[in-house]
């Protein structure tokens, strides 16, 4: 017996697929709405534009959805030149700033006014969030640990300021900070500047809203680290998703992965 219908507002990447599987395993029925191109999504996915707010809400009502989960990547650059319906334009016109926190809060308020409950991503994906400790077979050496210790508070500050969640450090110097380009591009840029042996640190803001985003590391991040010559990935314990198979991939390339 199906417990409830859950609307999955899906972005890019493999995380929406994992979420759909977890929802089904819990006995619930996922109603998937894709708002960006994602070829991985299953047959029956409803595909709507990111700016089609009225149509998205109408579809959720028509499908008798009770709860909504937002999951997957949405490139910030898509917001530039986006086709917005009247409801989306009205919603955005009320914002004083277009940073992630204010934008997602406005979306939450719009959906909650329609009677939907917005689930935290951690409600369905909690088992993919690591506790503190070394996760890989290889441990950080003293110099790498010093870079981790030095960079973590700076990564938190960057996240708190709404700049980005990832920084690249080498020899206690910040060589790159993620902005609108995203994690993987920041890693590649940092790798070019650091030459080799960079440390990648990913953290969330202090008051992070886990309904809309949990910092996530997938296998593509490991690929970017290899291209960049980065050797260490440090993520925030109990606040970061690690996609299944990531640690095994890191071990194959003798990379260090630590949750702090």
C-alpha angles and dihedrals in degrees: 000000000000112000098201144331115257123196112222109202097199131202128179130304135044098293093086089056092052090048093051090052092049092049091052091046089055090057096254129125116240117213103196122209115182115207097176132033110283117160091187094071118107130256111278094041112148109228118207135157121265089240096048093098097154092049092047092052093045090050092051090052093046090052091050092239116178101180134031132206124190113211139161137038122308111185110227089220088069089070090069110089092000117163105242127194120220094268092051092049091050092048093050093045089067093059121100091197135018099221119133097259096052093041095051092044090055090051091048093052091049093052095042089054086058090056100256123139114222113217124211113247087233090063089076104020103042094119090065093060114095129222121228118296146069107310100183130068090246120069127213117262121230095271093048092048090051089054090049092050092046096046104042097076089046091052089052091051092050090051092047089053091053093242100119144301101246135067131178118220135186128173091353092304125116106231099173140013123198116242130155094327094073136235101296095049090048090052092051092047091048091049092055090053098041093044093206144353098034121167117227117208124188124187140161128232118270093248096035116168105228092192090079109025142010115186104258133197119198136176091271087066090056088050090052091050091053091050090047095047090240115155106186135053118189118187132181111265118239090006105068133074117224112198113233112270095025097113092047089051091050091049091052088059095039093243125155119239119185133176112211 
